[in-house]
């Protein structure tokens, strides 16, 4: 490679371990790379490939533009042979109803006499509290164990970490749900992440946390059913009016305080993990990186680098104040429409973003555009020293939080409908 630092390395993983790697130059062409990957990894790739980027997100590369963006923002990516397929994600057929039932402790309300199968896990899954969410959320199916025969799978609505999310409908009730289908042919660390997410969801009962309805196996995938949020995630809406942002902030804070009260740190607070619906509800989702705290301290390095606190980037011990920093970054993005450390200022990758977070000045909202209350709240969240950020107790006393103590779901619902109509008109005009 002529410019080593500008190259990207693809780590190729077989069933359980790295088998080889490829160096990819900045001007590489997708067609040539697909041929190289096919030959090196021993899989047949037609017109795209999938890989895990440095933020831990699953990325699908379909053209040269996708490839060049991947190279620009990543020095190392992970290519898992088990993630590849012969059809595109948008065209992928819904799963067929040939399933293995989940162990009883995984299913809300399932009979305790159900003998657990031998799943394709290399780790033992710990029990979850049965029925704790079901009573609070009205899970479809009552006390009946879920299976794919109970749902009509619809369109693909998203791609997450090693998985695809479908919109589906429960046939007996007509209730829309989201079903996240996760490939289990991964390593032990990934299995642990699935376990953590399911255990946290199954033990949560909060209007600000996505409701878990159950899960089941289909061959080598696990299907996780949650409430359907028809507005999707906030990362696609750009700037939010301050009144809407205030209500979103209050809901996210209340969701985080609920988790903190249960000894759980989210560790991946960002716009993509905040869901809204047409009823005006706001809910946190994606708990694959969450952690059950021991002594209120964590050490591991994970999350999305653009939202990660300075202490996490530096590999130091961190507490719930790290989630507060991520909340501040998220509010900054929702207020301005861009992250505090955008690429436009010369930050060309996660490492440079990390350097700006640790060594650069704390970002600040413009006093000419935003209220003093919002600026004070974001400033407090983005203090470089963790102990200077708001605590779970003090954050609810801040004026920007208390201003939106009433039910603001109707304004959010109206804004969301208006925004969606605007986006549809723009898409129609573009086509």
N, C-alpha and C positions, 0 to 999 in steps of 0.2 A: 504494500500500500504506500503510495507516494507521500501522503500526509497522514501519518499514523493517528494523530489526535483527531482528525476529521473523519476517520473511519468508524464504522460501527461493527461490533463483533456479535454474531449470532451464536449463542450457545444452543447446541442441539441435544435434546434429551430423548432417550428411548423410554423403556418401561419404567425405570426408576432412577437412572443416573445419567449424567452428561456423557455422551458418546463421542462427540466431536464438535467443531466450531468452524465458522466461516467469517472471514473479514470482508466487509462490504464497503466499497469506495463511495464517496458522495455522488458521483455521476452514474452509479450503477443503474441498469435497466431491469425492470421487474421480470421480463421474459427470461433473461439470462439467469437471474437469481433463482427463479422457480426451477429452472433446469438443474442448477447447482444443488439446491436444496433437495430436489427429488433424488438426485444421484447420491448425495451424501447421507441423507436421512433414510433412504429406502422407502419413501412414500411417493405416491403419484399425485402431484399437484397440477391442477389445470390452469386456473386463471387467478388464483389468489392464495395467500397463506395467512395463518394467524400466529401471533406471538405475544408474549407478556412483556410490556415495556418496563422502564425503570420505576414507574409509579405503582407497578403491580396490576395495571389494567390490561385486559385482553384487547388487542388491536387486530383488526382485519385489514390487510394490505391488498388493495384491488387494482391499483394503477401506479404509474411512476410518481405521480404527485404524492400519493400516500406513502410510498417508499422513501422519497426524499425528505418528507416531513419527519418520518420515523428516524432517519439517519441524523437529521439536524438536532433532534431533541434527546437522543439516546446514544450512549456509548456502548452499552451492552443490552441485548434483549434475549429472551429465552424462547426457544422454539420447541414445543412438545409434540412429538409425533402423534400422540393420541388426540390432539386438538384439531388435526387437519381432516378435511373431508373433500368430497368431490362435487358438492353443490354449494351455492352461496347461502349465506345465513338467511337472506330474505326468501329464498325458495325452499328452505329446508322443510321437509314434511313433518307435521306434528307426530309425536311419539305414538307407537302402537300399544294397545292395552294388553301387553303381556308382562305382568308385573310380579315382583316379589314384595309381599307386604312388609312394612317397616316393623321393627321390634315394638312391642306394646308400649314401652315407656316413651316412645317417640310420638305417639298418636294421642291427641287430646280425646279423652273419653273412651279409649279402646279397652276391651276387656283384658284384665290382668292375666288371664289364663292363656293368652295368645303366645305361642312359643316363638321366640325370635329366630329369624333365618340367619344364615351366615353371609353377611354382606361383604362386598369387595373392599373392606376396610382393613388396614393393617394396625389400627388402634382401636381399643375398646371404648365405646361411646358410653358416657355416663348418663344416668337417668335424668329425665326432665319432669317437672311437676305437671302431672296430667290435669288438663281441664282448666288451668288457671287463666288462660286467655279466652277460652271458648265462651265462658259465661259472660265475660265482659264485652266480647265483640260479636256475639251471635254467629259463630262459625257455621258455615253451611254443613248440613248433614247431621247436626245434633251430635249424638254419641256414636255415630257410625264411622268406622275407619274409612279413610279416603282411598280412592283408587282412580286411575285414569278413565275408567268407564263412566264415572260420575260427571265428567266434564267434556265439553266440546271445545277443542283447542282452536283458537283463531290466529290472528296475525302476530308476527314477531314485533314486539314493541321496544326491545332493547337488548343489548349485549352487556353482560357484566363479567366479573372475574371468573373465567373458565365456564361461563354458562350463557344460556339464551333465556330471555323472558318472553313468555307468550301472554296475550290476553286470552282469557277463557271464560266460559259460562258454565255454572253448575246446572246440569240438566233438570234436576228435580225442583229447583227454586227459581231458576232464571237469574241468579245472582252473578254479576260479573266479578271475576277474580283475576289476579296476576299469578302466573305459575313460572317459577324460576327453575329451569332444568340445568342441573350441574353435573358435569362429567366427573365420574369418580376415579378415572384412571390417572390419578395424580399421586404425588408423594405424600408421606405421612404428615408433613407440615400443612399441606393443603387440607387433608382430612380433618386436622385439628381446627382449622379455620371454619369449616362447615359445622363441626360440632359446636363451636363457640357461638356461631350465629344462631343455630337452631335452639340452643339452650337459653340464650338471652331472649330471643323472640317468644319462646314458649313460657317464659317466666315473667313476661311484661304484660301489664294491663294499664295502659295510659292512652288518653286521647291524642297524645303527641308522638306516639310510637306506632309504626305500621303494625297492623294486627296480623298475627300468625294464625292460620286456619288449619294447618296440618301438613303432613308430608308423606311421600310414599316412593318406593323404588320402581323404576321401569328399566329392566336389564341393568346396564352399568351406569345409570344416571339416577340422581335423586331429584324429585320434583317437590319444590317448596311452595305452598299455596299461601298467599297473603291477600289482604284487601286490595281491590282495584282502585287506583287513584287516577281518575281520568284526565287530570291536568298534567300528569307526569312530573318531572323534576324541574327545579327552578333555573337550572343552568341554560335553558333554551329561551328564556324570556328577556334577557338583557336587563336594563335598568328597571327598578321598581320605584313607584312613587313612594315618598317617605311615609305616608300613612299606612300603605300596604307593607312596607318594609318594617315598620314598627310592630305590626301585628305578627308578621313572620318571625321577627326577633323574639317576641314574647313567647310564641309557641315553641321555638327551638330551645330557648332557655329553659322553659318548663320541661321539655322532653329530656334535656341534658341533666337537669336537676333530679328528675325521676331516676335516670340511670345512675347518677352519682350517689343518690340515696341508697341504691341497691349495691353500691360498691363496684360499679361498672364504668369504665372510661370508653368513650366511643372511638377515639383516635383517628377518625376519618371524616370529620365534619367538613362539608363543602356543599356547594350549590347542587351538585349532582345527587347528593344524598338527602335532599329535602324535597318531599313530594307534596303536591297540592291537588285538590279536587274541586269540582264545580259547586260543591256545598260550602266551600270556604275553609275546609280543614287543612291543616299543615301537620305533616308527620315526618319524623326521622326514619331513615331506612339504612340498609346495608351495614350489618354488624359483623362482617367477616373479619374485621381488624380490631373489634372491641376486645377488651380484656377485663377479667374479673380481678380487681386490684387486691394485692396482699400488702398490708401496711401502707396503703394509699400511694405506693411508689411503683413505677414501671421503668424498664430499662431498654426494651427492644426497639429497633429502628424499623418502623413501617409506617405506611400512610402515603398521602399524596404530597410531594415535596413543596408545591406552591402554597400549601396551606399549613405546612408543618412548622411548629414553634422552634425558636432558636435552640432551646435546650435539647430538643429531640434531634435536631440536625447535628449537634455537637456530641451526641451520644451520652448525654448526661442523664441522671435520674429525672423523671418528670412525674407530675401529678395531674389532677383535673385542670389545673391552670393551663395546661397544654391545649385542652379542648377549648378553653376560653380564647386563646390566641387564634385558633382555627375559626372560631365564631367571628372574631374581629375581621379576619381576612375575608370570610364569607360575606359579612355585612358590607365591607368596602366594595367587594365585587358587585353585589346586588344594588348598591347605591350608585356606582359609577359606570357599571357595564363592563369593567375590566378588572383584572387582578392588580394588586398593589405593585407587583414586580413584573410588568409586561415585557414581552419579547421586543416590542418596539423601542425599548430603552437599551437594547443591546444585550439582553440576557438570552443567550442562545441555547440554553439547556438547563436541566435540573441542577447541575453542580453550580452554575453561575447564579441561579435563583437562590440556592442555598447560601452562597457567599453573600448575596445582597441581604437576605433575611438576617444573617448573623452579624455581618459587619457594616451594613448600610444603615442610614437613618430610618426610624420608624415611619411608615407612610401616614399621611394625614389628609383627611377630607378638606375640601375647600370651604372656607367660611362664607364665601359668596354664593354657594349653591345649597348648603345644607344647614340644618338647624344646629344651634349650640348643643342641644341635648344629644343629638345623634353623634356629633363630633366628639363630645365628651365620652360617650359610651364606647365608640370605636377606639379612641385614644387609650382608654383604660384597658381595653382588651389587648391592644398591641404594644403594651409595655414590654421591653426586652427582658426585664427581670421578672421571673414568674411570680414572686411574692408581691409585686406591685399591681398585678392584675386583680380584678374582682374575684372574690371567693364565691362559692355556692350560696352563701348567706347574703353577702353584700351586694351581689349583682341584682337581686330583686328590689333593692332600695334605690337603684339608679333611676333618674327621672325618665329616661327614654323607655325603660321597661314599664314604669308605673303609668305612663301616659296612655298605654294601650291595654288597660286592665279590663275593659268591657269586651263584649262579644263583637268582634270585628269581622265575622265570617261573611256577612252580606256584602260589605265593600270589596273584600277579596274576591268573592264569587263574581260580582259585577265586573271587576277589573279583569279577571281571568277570561270571562266570556268575550269581553271587548278585545283583549289581547289576542285570543285565539282567532277571532274573526279577522283581525288585522293581519295576522300571519297567513291565514288562508287566502286573503285577497292578494297579498304580496306574492305568494307561491303561484297563484293563478296568473298574475300579471307576468311573472318571470317565465312561465311556460308558454 
